[in-house]
Structure formats: C-alpha cells, structure tokens
Amino acid sequence: MLTRLEVQGFKNLLDVSVDFGPFTCIAGANGMGKSNVFDVIEFLSYLATDTLVESSQRVRGSSGMRGGDPRDLFWDGYRDHDRVIRLAAEMVVPREVEDDLGAPARATTTFLRYEVSLGYERPTGEGSVGRLSLLSEELRHIRRGEAAKFLKFPHSAKRFRSAVVVGERRGGAFLSTEYRESGTVINVHGDGGSFGKPQPRAAARAGRTVLSTVTTNDYPTILAARREMQSWRRLALEPSALRAPDGLTAPRQLNPDGRHLAATLYRIAHDRTQASGELGPEATYARVAGRLSDLSGVGVKGLTVELDQVREVFTLFLEERGDLRLPARALSEGTLRFLALCVLLEDPTFTGLICMEEPENGIHPANLPAMLQLVKDLAVEPDEAPDETNPFRQIIVNTHSPGVVQLCSTDDLLLAEVRPQLAPDGSFVRALSLLPFRGSWRAASGEPYFTEADVIAYLVAPPDTQLMLPLEFVK
C-alpha cells in the first residue's frame, strides 16, 4: 500500500506531496496533467524491475507515446540546465514474499520509506541520446510506534494497523547513499542491522536502481519493498482485449488491459469450490452475475464460463432474462468493463495498488453510482484485517466527470489544479497541485485545500447545455 508520495521535478509535478488511503479519487478538468500522477507511480514500479533506460522508455512521453526522449520525464526538461527528479514513497509492504527462485523471504519490518534521485546524462557523441543516471537511493524503516502519525486515513488500529505494520528494525537504513571521492556509492545493509559490513554498489555504473537488483532472499526487507512496488499497476481495460478468446494454455490472471477475462473467472470459480467447500463454480458465477445486474438496462439471468475441449477455448456467456445467450464478444464496452471489475472483486490473489483512468467511460450516467461503488468495494476495508475475504488492495482513480465527484466522499477526493509554484531558479511557474478537501484527514495545517466554493463552477453544467425535448414529445 502506497501511503504517501512525494515528487519533485517529474513532468508537471514540480513539487507535489500527497497522502493516500485505500481509495482515492483525483478529480479535475481535462488537460491538468492528472495522468502524470499515474505515470510517476508506474515509473516507480518500473524502477523496481527494469533498467533506468527501459523504465524511462516505458513511461508516456510528452507526445503521449512510450519510448520517447528521457528529457520528457523532467520538469522543463528541454532547457539547458541540470535536471533532477526526486521521488519518495512511504509504503506498507508484505511480510511474506518469494524471491525470483521461489524461495520464501520474511521482511524484518513492513512500514518503509523509499527515496530515489535521478539525473540526466547528456549525449556523449553524435547520434547518441541522453540517459538517466542514479544520483542517490535510500530505503529506511518507519517505526511501528510512529505508524499512527504516518497512516493518516481512518482505520482500525487494533484490527488493521496491527495486522499490516509488523516487525521491528534496530539498525539503520536498508539502502543508504554515501558520497566518496571516487564517486557516489549505494550501500546495501542486511536485515541484521548494524551487524555485518554493508555491500557498496557504485551508482555511476549501476544503470538501474540498487533495489531492482535484489532478487534473492539474502535481503528480505529490500525484496519485500521491491515486490510491493512491482504490484503497482495501471488498469486500462480495452474492449478488444476483454473480447479476446482464451485458449487452455492462456494465463489465468487478468491482464491490466483485461485480457484473459474468461480464463480468470474459470480459475476463480473452481479455486473457490475447492478452497471454501462451495457446492460448485455456479456459486461464484451467481455472485458475479448478481453484481453485474446492478447495471440498469442489463437484464442478467445468469453467467457461466464454458470449456470447449474440441476447440480448446474458454468462452464466457451471459444469459439475459429473455433467455438470450450472449458470448462476451457480443457485450457492450461498458458492460465488459463492469464485468471485469466484478471478476476482480472475486479474486483474492489480485492485490496491490491499482490506478484507473476515468472508470466512468462507456457507462451511462444512470449507472455511475453502481460503477463507483464497485470500484470502492475493490479497495481493502481499513476497519478489518486484510485476508482472503478482504484482499489488501488499494485503488486510485482519476476523473473529469462531475457526476463521479458528486458521488464521492470528500475524504476520498483530491482536486487537481494548475497553480503558481516557486521554481528552483526562484521564479514563479504554473504546475500541478493536488488539493485535499477542507477538514478532511488529508488536510494539513497551513497547507492549501479546496472548499465547496472552489468546485461549484466545475460541478454545474454550463448554460444552455440541458437536454431539451421538442414540444411534440412533451405532448
């Protein structure tokens, strides 16, 4: 769980610090750069796995395409000045993880703060391109006794916090930066604290974050932080992927684009039958169909996934109340997206941080309450300990829909605005800010916030936009 994100110098995020809870809705007009918040979260996830070059190429550039110039990632990146991105993430990590060889690892402590600074190395010759460089990297623990100050969202201390914030650390950092005459060194410290010599890694020759190089259980807490960051993903459900057939050898885990929907539901239904003693997969199918029936205009009688042994494919069928039987490829885009979220709700193995762009897309305004409630239900319930019935999931969505904003609790809202900020050169520039609602748990003393008055113009429809029926229809 990502509990706090601090960003300096990434795209239009000149200086942003934001606290997150189980569910967060970032709202604002188009063109504000709301998606850059998701980009930086994705970027941190890539840094936990890929090289610096690969990570920079996987993030959307200024043109919206991936694989662009690394300067696209920096604030004012094309001016002739030194470029630095500073990122910090406070997170609750899993206690038990597996390394890349399948061996178990147990983190010493589960509440951590990770910091990384990246610079830009100019091209060294004609025809070459610039690249990112690692400037510093830190991984430190947050004391369990101080967790209440850092976990700011409303939650149960006895049931939730005591279950997710566990372990102790008596030594210093797990990763630390040391500046030597020979160059910057990232020290890797063992879970034993002050015992044992740290392992130095030269930052200039790293080509990737040091955290991403920890693949075995020799450093279990660093590995747990890496696994947590790897679980941060962007869910972008595509109708073509949701409609694609699944062969018997297809992965039975839903892709971020929605591929493998039928195979995933088939696996969940049969796993639930074996694990919980349900009479059969029909019980899972019935729960998914019941949730799908929350959509008005969709007359759901039943749902099933059939295995065709001859063609060796899984096919998802929806049976309507008029006894019409439709395969997934015949369903509307909005119905398919809603169905995919219903399936994820049933999957206890689907955990981590999930970012969703504009979940209202393809949904009739009358179905916005059902869609928003489903998205919120995906998030962990912070009054109970996470388990198979309460998976440890975190949801962040962004939206420009006034309808979604009106349905959200003010505690869950962040307002995206472009506001004046002080640049490193002392000038004032316009950059993205994320403002909490006045009096909400995110609002800090002396820090900017928004009120009802700030969103009136955003929530009210412009003049002359009301749908008017011709007089003949009124008669």
C-alpha positions in Angstrom: 0.0 0.0 0.0 1.3 3.4 -1.1 0.6 5.7 1.9 2.5 8.8 0.8 4.1 10.0 -2.5 6.5 12.9 -2.8 7.5 14.1 -6.3 9.9 16.9 -7.4 10.7 17.6 -11.0 8.7 14.9 -12.8 6.8 16.3 -15.8 4.4 19.0 -14.5 4.8 17.7 -10.9 7.2 20.4 -9.8 6.7 19.8 -6.1 3.8 17.5 -5.0 3.3 15.7 -1.7 0.1 13.6 -1.3 -1.2 11.1 1.2 -3.2 8.1 0.0 -5.7 5.8 1.7 -7.4 2.7 0.5 -9.5 4.6 -2.1 -8.6 8.0 -3.7 -10.3 9.9 -6.4 -8.3 12.6 -8.2 -10.7 15.0 -9.9 -10.1 17.9 -12.3 -10.7 19.3 -15.8 -9.1 17.8 -18.9 -5.5 19.0 -19.6 -4.5 19.4 -16.0 -2.0 16.6 -16.1 -3.8 14.2 -13.7 -2.4 11.2 -15.6 1.1 12.3 -14.7 0.4 11.1 -11.1 -0.3 7.7 -12.5 2.8 8.0 -14.7 5.1 8.6 -11.8 3.6 5.7 -9.8 4.1 3.5 -12.8 7.7 4.8 -13.2 8.5 3.8 -9.6 7.1 0.3 -10.3 9.3 0.1 -13.5 12.4 1.2 -11.5 11.9 -1.8 -9.2 12.2 -4.2 -12.2 13.8 -2.6 -15.2 17.0 -0.7 -16.1 16.9 3.1 -16.0 16.8 3.2 -19.8 14.0 0.7 -20.0 12.0 2.5 -17.3 12.2 5.8 -19.0 11.1 4.3 -22.3 8.0 2.6 -20.8 6.6 5.9 -19.4 4.4 8.1 -21.6 6.4 10.9 -23.2 5.2 14.4 -24.0 3.5 13.2 -27.2 1.6 10.5 -25.2 3.7 7.8 -26.8 6.1 5.5 -25.0 9.8 5.2 -25.8 10.5 8.9 -26.2 13.3 11.2 -25.1 14.2 10.8 -21.4 14.1 14.6 -21.1 10.3 14.3 -21.4 10.3 13.0 -17.8 11.9 16.1 -16.3 10.3 19.4 -15.3 11.2 21.8 -18.1 13.4 19.1 -19.4 14.5 20.7 -22.7 16.1 23.8 -21.2 19.8 24.0 -20.8 20.1 23.3 -17.1 20.8 20.4 -14.7 17.8 18.1 -14.4 16.9 16.1 -11.3 13.9 14.0 -10.4 13.4 13.3 -6.7 10.9 10.7 -5.7 9.9 9.4 -2.3 7.3 6.7 -1.4 6.1 5.6 2.0 4.5 2.2 1.8 3.3 -0.8 3.7 4.9 -3.9 2.2 4.0 -7.6 2.5 5.7 -9.5 5.4 6.0 -12.8 3.4 7.3 -12.8 -0.2 9.1 -15.1 -2.6 12.4 -14.4 -4.3 13.0 -14.9 -8.0 14.0 -18.5 -7.4 10.8 -19.3 -5.5 12.4 -19.3 -2.0 10.4 -17.7 0.8 11.6 -14.5 2.4 10.3 -12.7 5.6 10.7 -8.9 5.9 12.1 -7.6 9.2 9.6 -4.8 9.2 6.8 -3.7 6.9 6.5 0.1 7.0 9.1 1.6 4.8 10.2 4.9 3.1 12.0 4.7 -0.2 13.7 7.6 -1.8 15.5 7.8 -5.2 17.0 10.8 -7.1 17.7 10.6 -10.8 19.7 12.9 -13.1 20.2 13.3 -16.8 23.5 12.5 -18.7 23.8 14.4 -21.9 24.7 12.5 -25.1 28.4 11.7 -25.4 28.7 11.7 -29.1 26.9 12.5 -32.4 23.9 10.2 -33.0 23.7 9.1 -29.3 20.9 10.0 -26.9 20.9 11.1 -23.3 20.1 8.8 -20.5 19.0 8.7 -16.8 21.6 8.4 -14.1 21.2 7.2 -10.5 22.2 10.0 -8.0 21.0 8.6 -4.7 18.8 5.9 -3.2 17.6 5.2 0.3 15.3 2.7 2.0 14.5 3.2 5.7 12.0 1.8 8.1 9.2 3.7 9.8 9.0 2.8 13.5 5.9 0.8 14.5 5.4 3.2 17.4 5.2 6.1 15.0 2.9 4.4 12.5 -0.2 6.2 13.7 1.3 9.5 12.6 2.0 8.2 9.1 -1.1 6.2 8.5 -3.4 9.2 8.4 -6.5 7.7 6.9 -9.3 6.5 9.2 -8.6 2.8 10.1 -8.8 0.4 13.0 -5.6 0.4 15.0 -6.4 -3.0 16.6 -7.6 -4.9 13.5 -6.0 -3.2 10.5 -2.8 -1.4 11.6 -1.6 -4.1 14.0 -2.1 -6.6 11.1 -0.2 -4.7 8.4 2.5 -2.9 10.4 4.6 -5.6 12.0 8.2 -6.3 12.9 11.0 -4.1 14.2 14.3 -2.7 13.0 17.0 -1.9 15.4 19.7 -0.8 12.9 19.8 1.9 10.4 18.8 2.0 6.7 18.4 -0.9 4.4 19.8 1.2 1.5 21.9 4.3 2.0 23.9 6.7 -0.1 27.5 7.6 0.6 29.4 10.3 -1.3 33.1 9.3 -1.7 36.0 10.9 -3.6 35.8 8.1 -6.1 32.1 8.7 -6.7 28.6 8.0 -5.2 28.1 4.6 -3.6 24.8 3.0 -2.7 25.3 0.8 0.4 23.2 -2.4 0.8 22.6 -3.2 4.5 21.5 -6.6 5.8 18.4 -7.2 7.9 20.7 -7.8 10.9 21.0 -4.1 11.3 24.5 -3.0 12.4 25.9 -6.5 12.1 27.9 -7.3 9.0 29.6 -5.0 6.5 27.4 -3.1 4.0 27.8 -4.1 0.4 28.7 -1.0 -1.7 27.4 -0.5 -5.3 28.8 2.3 -7.5 25.9 4.5 -8.6 27.6 5.7 -11.7 27.9 2.2 -13.1 24.6 0.8 -11.8 22.4 1.5 -14.8 19.4 0.7 -12.6 18.3 1.2 -9.1 20.0 -1.0 -6.5 16.6 -2.1 -5.2 15.9 -3.7 -8.5 19.0 -5.9 -8.3 17.8 -7.7 -5.1 16.3 -10.9 -6.5 17.1 -13.4 -3.7 16.1 -13.8 0.0 19.5 -12.6 1.2 17.9 -9.1 1.8 14.3 -9.9 2.6 13.1 -6.4 3.5 14.5 -4.9 0.4 13.0 -7.7 -1.6 9.6 -7.1 0.1 9.8 -3.4 -0.9 10.6 -4.4 -4.5 7.7 -6.8 -4.6 5.3 -4.1 -3.3 6.4 -1.6 -5.9 6.1 -4.3 -8.6 2.4 -4.7 -7.6 1.6 -1.1 -8.5 -0.1 -1.2 -11.9 -2.4 0.8 -14.2 -5.6 -0.9 -15.1 -6.6 0.2 -18.6 -9.4 -2.2 -19.7 -9.6 -2.5 -23.5 -12.7 -3.9 -25.2 -10.7 -5.8 -27.8 -8.7 -7.5 -25.0 -11.8 -8.2 -23.0 -13.4 -9.9 -26.0 -10.4 -11.9 -27.0 -10.8 -15.7 -26.6 -8.7 -17.7 -24.2 -7.0 -20.9 -25.0 -6.4 -23.7 -22.5 -2.8 -22.6 -22.1 -3.7 -18.9 -21.5 -2.6 -17.3 -18.2 -5.5 -17.4 -15.7 -4.8 -14.0 -14.3 -6.4 -10.8 -15.7 -4.0 -8.6 -17.6 -4.1 -4.8 -16.9 -5.7 -4.4 -20.4 -8.5 -7.0 -19.5 -7.1 -9.9 -21.5 -7.9 -13.5 -20.1 -11.2 -12.5 -18.6 -12.9 -15.9 -19.2 -9.9 -17.9 -18.1 -9.6 -15.9 -14.9 -13.2 -16.3 -13.9 -13.0 -20.0 -14.7 -9.9 -20.3 -12.3 -11.6 -18.3 -9.5 -14.8 -20.3 -9.7 -13.0 -23.6 -9.5 -10.5 -22.5 -6.9 -13.3 -21.2 -4.7 -15.1 -24.5 -5.0 -12.0 -26.4 -3.7 -10.9 -23.9 -1.0 -14.2 -22.9 0.6 -16.3 -26.1 0.0 -18.9 -24.3 -2.1 -21.2 -26.7 -3.9 -19.7 -25.8 -7.3 -18.4 -23.0 -9.5 -22.0 -21.9 -10.0 -21.9 -20.1 -6.7 -19.1 -17.8 -7.9 -20.8 -17.3 -11.3 -24.0 -16.3 -9.4 -22.2 -13.7 -7.3 -20.6 -12.1 -10.4 -24.0 -12.2 -12.2 -25.7 -10.6 -9.2 -23.2 -7.7 -9.1 -23.4 -7.3 -12.9 -27.2 -6.9 -12.6 -26.6 -3.6 -10.7 -26.2 -2.1 -14.1 -29.6 -0.8 -15.2 -30.5 -1.8 -18.7 -28.7 -5.2 -18.4 -31.1 -8.0 -17.7 -28.8 -10.6 -16.2 -30.3 -14.1 -15.5 -27.0 -16.0 -15.3 -23.3 -16.1 -16.2 -21.0 -19.0 -16.9 -17.7 -19.9 -18.4 -17.7 -23.0 -20.7 -14.7 -25.0 -21.6 -14.8 -26.3 -25.2 -12.5 -29.3 -25.3 -12.7 -29.6 -29.0 -11.7 -26.0 -29.9 -9.6 -25.8 -26.7 -11.0 -22.4 -25.6 -12.8 -20.8 -22.7 -15.9 -18.9 -23.6 -17.8 -16.6 -21.2 -21.6 -16.5 -21.7 -24.2 -14.1 -20.3 -27.8 -15.3 -20.2 -30.3 -12.5 -20.3 -33.8 -12.6 -18.7 -35.3 -13.2 -22.1 -33.3 -16.4 -22.4 -31.0 -14.8 -24.9 -27.5 -16.2 -24.5 -24.6 -13.9 -25.5 -20.9 -14.6 -25.6 -18.5 -11.9 -24.2 -17.7 -10.6 -27.7 -21.3 -9.6 -28.1 -21.4 -7.4 -24.9 -21.1 -3.6 -24.9 -17.9 -2.0 -23.9 -19.3 -0.6 -20.6 -20.8 -3.9 -19.7 -17.5 -5.7 -20.3 -15.5 -3.2 -18.2 -18.0 -3.5 -15.4 -17.9 -7.3 -15.7 -14.1 -7.3 -15.5 -14.2 -5.4 -12.2 -16.8 -7.8 -10.9 -14.4 -10.6 -11.6 -11.5 -8.9 -9.9 -13.7 -8.3 -6.8 -14.0 -12.1 -6.5 -10.2 -12.7 -6.9 -8.3 -12.8 -3.6 -5.0 -13.2 -5.4 -5.4 -9.8 -7.1 -3.8 -7.4 -4.7 -1.6 -4.3 -4.7 -2.1 -0.7 -5.9 -4.4 -0.3 -8.9 -4.6 3.0 -10.9 -7.7 3.5 -13.1 -8.3 6.3 -15.6 -11.8 7.6 -15.8 -13.8 4.5 -14.8 -17.0 6.2 -15.9 -16.0 5.8 -19.6 -18.6 3.8 -21.5 -21.1 3.9 -18.6 -24.5 5.6 -18.8 -24.8 8.3 -16.2 -27.6 6.3 -14.5 -25.0 3.6 -13.8 -22.4 5.9 -12.3 -23.4 5.0 -8.7 -23.1 1.3 -9.4 -19.7 1.7 -11.1 -18.3 3.9 -8.3 -19.5 1.6 -5.6 -17.9 -1.4 -7.3 -14.6 0.4 -7.7 -14.7 1.4 -4.0 -15.5 -2.1 -3.0 -12.3 -3.3 -4.6 -10.3 -1.4 -2.0 -9.4 -3.0 1.3 -11.7 -2.3 4.2 -9.5 -0.5 6.7 -11.6 -1.4 9.7 -10.7 -5.1 9.3 -7.5 -7.1 8.9 -6.7 -8.0 5.3 -7.3 -11.6 4.4 -8.9 -13.6 1.6 -12.2 -12.0 2.2 -10.7 -8.6 2.5 -7.8 -8.5 -0.1 -5.1 -5.9 0.5 -5.9 -3.8 -2.5 -5.6 0.0 -2.9 -7.5 1.9 -5.6 -6.7 5.4 -7.1 -8.9 6.7 -9.9 -8.8 10.0 -11.8 -11.8 11.6 -13.4 -13.1 14.7 -15.0 -16.8 13.7 -14.5 -18.8 16.0 -12.2 -21.1 13.0 -11.7 -18.3 10.9 -10.1 -17.2 13.8 -8.0 -20.7 14.4 -6.6 -20.8 10.7 -5.6 -17.5 10.6 -3.8 -17.0 11.3 -0.1 -15.0 14.5 0.5 -12.5 12.4 2.4 -11.7 10.5 -0.7 -11.3 13.5 -3.0 -8.2 15.3 -4.3 -8.7 18.3 -6.6 -6.2 18.7 -9.4 -5.4 22.3 -10.2 -2.6 24.1 -12.0 -1.4 26.7 -9.5 1.6 29.1 -9.2 4.7 27.4 -7.5 8.2 28.5 -6.8 10.7 27.0 -9.3 14.3 26.1 -8.4 15.6 29.3 -10.1 13.4 31.5 -7.9 10.8 32.3 -10.5 7.1 31.5 -10.2 5.7 28.9 -12.6 2.4 27.1 -13.0 2.5 23.4 -12.0 0.1 20.7 -10.9 -1.2 20.7 -7.3 -3.4 18.1 -5.6 -5.6 19.7 -3.0 -7.5 17.9 -0.2 -10.9 19.0 0.9 -11.0 21.4 3.9 -11.3 19.4 7.2 -10.7 16.0 5.6 -8.0 13.7 7.0 -5.6 14.7 4.2 -5.8 18.5 5.0 -2.7 19.7 7.0 -2.5 22.9 9.0 -1.1 25.7 6.9 -1.3 23.7 3.6 -3.6 24.6 0.7 -7.0 22.9 0.5 -10.3 23.3 -1.5 -13.8 24.0 -0.4 -17.3 23.7 -1.9 -16.9 27.1 -3.5 -13.9 26.0 -5.4 -15.8 23.3 -7.3 -19.1 25.0 -7.9 -18.1 26.0 -11.5 -16.7 22.5 -12.1 -19.9 20.7 -10.9 -22.5 22.9 -12.5 -23.3 22.3 -16.2 -22.6 25.3 -18.5 -25.6 27.4 -19.6 -27.7 26.2 -22.5 -26.4 22.6 -22.2 -29.5 21.0 -20.7 -31.2 18.3 -22.8 -34.5 19.8 -24.1 -37.3 17.7 -25.5 -39.2 19.0 -28.6 -42.7 20.1 -27.8 -44.2 17.2 -29.7 -42.6 14.8 -27.3 -43.8 16.7 -24.3 -47.4 16.4 -25.6 
